[in-house]
Amino acid sequence: MKKSVGCIVVVALLLPSLGMGKGKEGKIDPRLKQIHAIFLQGAFSAVQEVRDKQAEIEKGSCLKLVQNAEAADAVVKVSYTPGFVGQTQTVGFQLPGMGISEVRPYHTAFELSVPEGKKMKKIWERHVDLDHVEQETQPGVFRLMDLLRQDACGGR
């Protein structure tokens, strides 16, 4: 009887802390709603993909792309790590050309920072990993732009 009462007390104490962690995860920094002009910096091919589709991305959105960081409300750092599918060599006896398949996803990330005094403060960050079928920067960059528009503009 004492054990079951003890378990109930422990569970009752832990439940509120679990709820707080979940709410914090989905919370969006209110400063994100005040951003209208963004400057993209980072991997040239990823940034160029967005600039090539600028009119399409800006259509109906609260976000506009600007050409220099000084004119922007925020800076979005775009990073891209190419993936691959290859063979990993195993230790021991192995036939030539045989190995374990290794798949490393194509990783694209956005990190949005706003000026805070003389420094930049990161207030939003998302990333996406794609397999070799969805490779290159384009799909990842456009997915992340959609997420940014959703969070900053309420889906517009």
N, C-alpha and C positions, 0 to 999 in steps of 0.2 A: 504494500500500500504506500509506504513512504517513497519507494522508488518511482512509482507512477506519478505521485504528486511532485516529486523533484523534477521529473521529465517534463511535466506540464509547465512548471515554473520556468525551466530553461527555454522551452519552446516559446512561451509567452514573452520572454525577454528578448529573444532573437528575432521574432517576427517584425517588430517595428524597424529594426536596423536593415533587414532585407528589403523592406518596402522603400526606405530612403535611398538605397543604392540604385534601385531600378528607376526611380524618378529622376535622379541626377544624370543617368546615362542618356536619356532622351531630351534633356533640357538644352535649349538653344540660347546662346548669349544674346541678350536684347540688343546689343550694339550691332548685331548682324542685320537687323531690320532697318537700320539707319544708313546702310551702305547702298549706293547707287552707281558709283563709278569704280571699276576694278581694273587693275593693271596686272597682266600675267607676266611672270618671269620664270625662266627655267628652260627645260629641254626644248630646243628650237622646233623640232618637228611637231611636238605636242602643242606648243603655243601657236605655231603656224596653222595647224588644223583648225583651231578655234577661230583665229583671225580670218581664215578663208570662209568660214561659215558665220561670220559675225552678224550679218543682217538676220539670218535665220534664228540665231541664238537670242538676239536682242528683241525680236518681234514679240510683243505682248509681255515683255519682262520688265521688272524694275531695275535690272542690272544693265549697265552699258560698259563696253570695253573702251579703255583709253590707251593712248600710245605712250604715255610716260607716267612714272610713279608719282610725280609731284601733283598731277591733276587727279589722282585717284583717291577715293575714300579708304581703299584697302588694297593690299598687294596679295596676289595669289601665287604662291610658289608651286610650280608644276614639276613633279619629278616622275621619271619613267625608268624602269629597269626592264630590259628585254628578257623574255623567257626563252626557253628552248626545250626540245625533246632530244635526248641523247642517250648514250650507253655509258654506264658506269662500270668500270672494271672491278672484278671481284678478286679477292686474294685467293691464291691456290690454283688448282688446275682449271684451265679455261680454254675453250676452243677459240681460234681467231674469229673476230667479228661478233662474238657472243658476249653478253653482259646483261646487267639489270637495267631496264629502262628507267630513266630519270626524267621527270617532267618538272620544270620550274616555270611557274606562271608568269605572265606579263603583268608587271605591277605598275600601276599609275596612282599617284597621290596628289592631292591638293592640300595646301596649308595656307589659310587665309589669316593675314595679320593686319592690324590697324595701328596707326601711330598712337603711342602713349608717351607723351613727353618727347624726348629725343630718340627713344627706342621704339621698336615694333613689338606688339604683343599678339601672340597667336590666339585667336578666338574661335576658330573653326578648322576642322581637319577631317578629311575622309580619304579612303583609298579603295581601290578595287583591284582584284586579281582575276585575270582572264586566262583561259587555257590557250593552247596553240591554234585552235580553230578560230578564236576571236582575237587573234594576235594584232600587234601593232598598237600605236598610241591612240588612234582615232576612237575606237569604241570606248575605251577607258576614260578618255578626256570628255567625251560627250555625256557619258553617264554621270561623271562627277559634276559637270556643268549643270545637268538637270537637278542633281541633289542640292547644289548650291542655290540654284534659283528657287527650289522648293522651300528651303530653309530661310532664305533671305526675303523672298517675295510672296510667301504663302502659296506657292504653286504656280505663280504667273511667270 
